[in-house]
Structure formats: structure tokens, C-alpha cells
Amino acid sequence: EWADYLFIRKSPKGVHAERWLHSHGCGRWFNAVRNTVSDAILASYKMGEKRPDIAADTPAQGGK
């Protein structure tokens, strides 16, 4: 049960907000909105900023 709690996660299909670490660059954490089916990054935004309103069929756009 403990291993399941630690390692088993839901894997939603579609648009999902995630936290990423830019480990090979600046080392900063940032947020990304990603389509888990196509693996496309739809938006990225800084920690502490409000998540953008993204529809499931929105084309990719970069953060600042």
C-alpha cells in the first residue's frame, strides 16, 4: 500500500497542468500546461502566476 501511495499516479488523458524543473539550464521550477495525449506543451508560466485558461484544442504557445 505504501509503495502504491508513493509511486502509482493517475495519468489523465488530455490537458493537464504540471510543474517542471529546468534541470539542464537555469535550474528553476516552472509550470506547464501539457496535452498528455499529443505530448504538446500548450503554455508555460512562472511559479506563482495564475494558470492560463487553455482549451483542449489550443495551439502551443510559449511562456515568458
N, C-alpha and C positions, 0 to 999 in steps of 0.2 A: 504494500500500500504506500509506503513512504517513497519508494522509487517511482511509482506511478505519479504521485503528487509532484515530485521534483522534475520528472522528465517527460511525462505524457502531456501534450498540449493539444488544444483544439486547433484545427487547421482550416479556418474559414475560407470558402471559395468566394472570390470577388474582391472588392475594395476593402483594404484593411490598413489602419494606422499603426505604425511600428516605430520603435526607437532604434537608431543605428549609431555605431561608433566608427568614425573615420580613422581607423587604427593605423593605416599606412600613410596617412597625410598629417593633418593638423592635430589629430588625437581628440577632437571634440565630438560630443554627442549631438545628434540632430534627430528630428522627426521626419518620417517619410510616409506618404500615402502610396501604397503599392497594390496593384491588382495581382492577387495570388494565382490567378489562372494564367494570365499572359506574362507575369513577372515584370510588367512595366511599372516604372516609378511615375506616378501621376503628379506628385508635388512633393517638395521638401520645404521644411520651415524650421526655424530656430527653436530651441528648447524655451519654454515659457510663452511662446506665441500661440495664439488660438489656431486650431486646426482649420484649414480651408474647407469650404463646402465643396465636395467633389462628387460628381455623379459617376455611376459605374462606367459610362461610355465617354468620359472626358479624356481628351488627348493629353499626353505628357507635357509637364511644364516644370521648369527648374526653380530652385529656391534662390535666395539672395545671400 
